[in-house]
Amino acid sequence: MRRILVPLIFGIVGCAVLVSLGLWQLRRLEWKEAILAEIEARIAAEPLALEAALGAPDYTPVTLTGRIEGDPLRFIYSGSEEDLVVAVQTEEGRRIMVDLGLAPMGAAAALPEGPLTIAGNLDTPVGKGTPAPMVQNPWAARSPEGMAEVLGTGPVFVVAREVAPPLTFVAPLPVTTEGIANNHLGYAIQWFGIALVWAGMSVYLIRRTLRSKD
């Protein structure tokens, strides 16, 4: 019994630690799913007028009416498409950034000068896409401060979901929860799998110790 005491304790403690890590990841999974559900509910909520939503958290739905002013920032997504971020002067006199969505390369020249009604969600820009041309957009990733400086806007950033009248050559990229990582179930399975392997190795070691005794 003394000979198997060490591997037995080693196996029990190791399995307990690994299983506890798996259970912790399951609790993290519940926490993340609750956050995602809250974000999805916020995205789908009734939109507010932009002025009423200022200071609200990301993903808050808003509506606004305004005109595109100046040249857009163009972020390359593929060899044929680019994401357009423009400055919009609202009817209330506020100048903000709006991500219109994907357009064919060079289509920015066709952006309308008339008023647009935009429904979308507040968001914080993240680094995705390559600015083009680099001479006009000298930063390597989407910096809210950098874009606001170049566009001459305030820090407010809206991702368009619908534009009226519609821009037939632009496909909106509305905010969703798809880009938010939620890998906790996979991590839990990994920890439980390692615990199973650990248990198997411990049983093998104990049986081998018993056989060597005989």
Phi and psi in degrees as a GROMACS rama.xvg file:
@    title "Ramachandran Plot"
@    xaxis  label "Phi"
@    yaxis  label "Psi"
@TYPE xy
-63.628  -33.7552  ARG-2
-68.7106  -28.4312  ARG-3
-98.1784  -0.775977  ILE-4
-63.0557  -45.4565  LEU-5
-64.0326  -52.2976  VAL-6
-63.5481  -30.243  PRO-7
-66.262  -47.6345  LEU-8
-64.0443  -42.7096  ILE-9
-56.5659  -44.8162  PHE-10
-68.564  -44.4686  GLY-11
-65.8249  -46.8011  ILE-12
-64.7925  -44.4773  VAL-13
-61.1219  -45.8598  GLY-14
-62.6463  -40.4067  CYS-15
-62.0498  -43.5905  ALA-16
-64.4838  -45.4181  VAL-17
-67.2295  -40.9153  LEU-18
-65.2834  -39.4032  VAL-19
-63.5118  -35.7902  SER-20
-66.0949  -38.9054  LEU-21
-64.6255  -41.9752  GLY-22
-65.1088  -36.7876  LEU-23
-62.4918  -40.8584  TRP-24
-65.7882  -33.9524  GLN-25
-65.6221  -37.9906  LEU-26
-66.1136  -38.9414  ARG-27
-63.4246  -35.6067  ARG-28
-62.0751  -45.5064  LEU-29
-60.6079  -42.16  GLU-30
-62.1368  -45.8104  TRP-31
-67.5306  -39.2318  LYS-32
-64.2776  -35.3452  GLU-33
-66.1866  -40.8549  ALA-34
-63.5225  -44.8186  ILE-35
-63.3283  -39.337  LEU-36
-64.1213  -38.7838  ALA-37
-65.3197  -41.5679  GLU-38
-65.9651  -43.3719  ILE-39
-62.7495  -38.3399  GLU-40
-65.8932  -37.8459  ALA-41
-66.4277  -42.3086  ARG-42
-60.9481  -39.052  ILE-43
-87.1458  0.396907  ALA-44
-69.0238  168.253  ALA-45
-65.3421  129.254  GLU-46
-68.4846  149.994  PRO-47
-106.641  155.33  LEU-48
-62.143  142.518  ALA-49
-52.7861  -45.5694  LEU-50
-60.9684  -32.4835  GLU-51
-78.4759  -19.2701  ALA-52
-98.7926  -3.33482  ALA-53
-59.3577  131.949  LEU-54
89.3502  -6.68219  GLY-55
-73.5121  161.08  ALA-56
-70.3907  165.178  PRO-57
-53.5679  151.577  ASP-58
80.636  -4.22587  TYR-59
-64.1725  127.503  THR-60
-75.835  138.819  PRO-61
-138.617  162.167  VAL-62
-130.385  150.174  THR-63
-157.625  159.816  LEU-64
-127.411  132.321  THR-65
-172.06  -174.978  GLY-66
-119.738  143.693  ARG-67
-74.3303  131.975  ILE-68
-127.1  134.983  GLU-69
78.9147  -177.284  GLY-70
-81.226  145.005  ASP-71
-79.6112  160.213  PRO-72
-86.8691  136.085  LEU-73
-118.807  119.472  ARG-74
-109.743  118.301  PHE-75
-69.546  130.416  ILE-76
-109.701  -29.4323  TYR-77
-154.469  -174.751  SER-78
-71.4958  -11.6348  GLY-79
-125.765  -7.50454  SER-80
-129.622  153.422  GLU-81
-143.555  149.102  GLU-82
-91.8193  130.984  ASP-83
-104.482  122.82  LEU-84
-114.777  123.311  VAL-85
-124.008  161.779  VAL-86
-91.6768  130.988  ALA-87
-121.204  126.828  VAL-88
-92.5818  113.239  GLN-89
-80.0397  165.613  THR-90
-61.6585  -25.9563  GLU-91
-83.1256  -0.683273  GLU-92
90.1024  13.3446  GLY-93
-98.1269  137.83  ARG-94
-106.732  117.696  ARG-95
-128.902  169.87  ILE-96
-96.1924  137.87  MET-97
-132.418  128.575  VAL-98
-89.5862  108.941  ASP-99
-78.1171  -31.1482  LEU-100
122.461  -163.505  GLY-101
-87.5789  138.205  LEU-102
-138.746  155.053  ALA-103
-60.2042  150.532  PRO-104
-55.1143  130.419  MET-105
86.457  -5.25259  GLY-106
-73.0371  -12.2658  ALA-107
-58.8375  -26.0467  ALA-108
-65.3742  -18.6859  ALA-109
-95.8289  9.80815  ALA-110
-62.9685  138.007  LEU-111
-73.722  155.377  PRO-112
-96.6372  -16.9193  GLU-113
-77.4212  173.264  GLY-114
-67.614  145.041  PRO-115
-126.39  143.558  LEU-116
-103.463  121.785  THR-117
-118.08  128.321  ILE-118
-111.525  130.982  ALA-119
-165.624  -156.264  GLY-120
-135.39  141.525  ASN-121
-63.0637  145.208  LEU-122
-158.012  167.694  ASP-123
-111.375  122.434  THR-124
-60.733  143.83  PRO-125
-123.38  160.123  VAL-126
-73.7586  96.7443  GLY-127
-148.449  140.852  LYS-128
89.1243  152.652  GLY-129
-104.51  123.948  THR-130
-62.3744  144.773  PRO-131
-147.202  139.177  ALA-132
-76.0901  156.855  PRO-133
-62.7558  -26.4804  MET-134
-65.0977  -36.2981  VAL-135
-86.5184  -34.0617  GLN-136
-120.313  84.1867  ASN-137
-80.9195  4.77795  PRO-138
-97.3559  154.174  TRP-139
-86.3144  -19.781  ALA-140
-141.517  172.448  ALA-141
-76.0751  103.748  ARG-142
-102.559  119.075  SER-143
-54.7232  -42.604  PRO-144
-67.5895  -42.158  GLU-145
-64.5737  -43.9402  GLY-146
-66.0534  -42.1703  MET-147
-62.2541  -36.9567  ALA-148
-66.5459  -44.4077  GLU-149
-68.9968  -40.0931  VAL-150
-81.7533  -13.9815  LEU-151
70.453  41.6256  GLY-152
-119.515  174.267  THR-153
-79.3041  -177.643  GLY-154
-79.748  -0.820999  PRO-155
-72.8361  130.536  VAL-156
-127.858  124.181  PHE-157
-120.287  131.799  VAL-158
-97.9315  117.845  VAL-159
-69.3082  140.189  ALA-160
-108.897  -40.0209  ARG-161
-141.822  143.986  GLU-162
-129.193  133.305  VAL-163
-131.759  132.753  ALA-164
-62.0093  148.798  PRO-165
-64.5451  144.754  PRO-166
-93.1304  100.729  LEU-167
-62.818  -21.3628  THR-168
-98.0781  4.10299  PHE-169
-119.732  128.933  VAL-170
-104.035  110.918  ALA-171
-58.094  150.148  PRO-172
-117.269  73.7404  LEU-173
-63.5145  153.035  PRO-174
-69.281  142.112  VAL-175
-142.309  179.128  THR-176
-94.1112  3.53791  THR-177
-61.9314  -32.6753  GLU-178
-84.7986  -0.751668  GLY-179
-89.0476  119.211  ILE-180
-65.0563  138.088  ALA-181
-145.736  79.5109  ASN-182
-104.393  14.0956  ASN-183
-66.5327  -33.5096  HIS-184
-64.6072  -42.738  LEU-185
-62.3334  -40.7559  GLY-186
-64.0084  -40.5627  TYR-187
-62.2084  -44.6443  ALA-188
-61.0784  -39.5197  ILE-189
-62.2177  -45.5708  GLN-190
-65.0144  -41.6024  TRP-191
-64.9679  -36.7896  PHE-192
-64.8706  -42.2937  GLY-193
-64.9462  -37.8624  ILE-194
-62.0058  -39.7812  ALA-195
-64.8743  -43.7089  LEU-196
-62.9808  -42.1261  VAL-197
-59.8895  -43.3676  TRP-198
-63.5477  -42.297  ALA-199
-63.2975  -42.2393  GLY-200
-64.9021  -37.5325  MET-201
-66.0754  -43.6446  SER-202
-62.246  -42.1588  VAL-203
-61.731  -43.2477  TYR-204
-64.4169  -41.2196  LEU-205
-65.7257  -44.8644  ILE-206
-63.3244  -38.4725  ARG-207
-67.2883  -37.5299  ARG-208
-64.0488  -41.126  THR-209
-66.0138  -39.484  LEU-210
-65.9099  -39.3331  ARG-211
-66.0794  -27.5295  SER-212
-68.3676  -38.0873  LYS-213
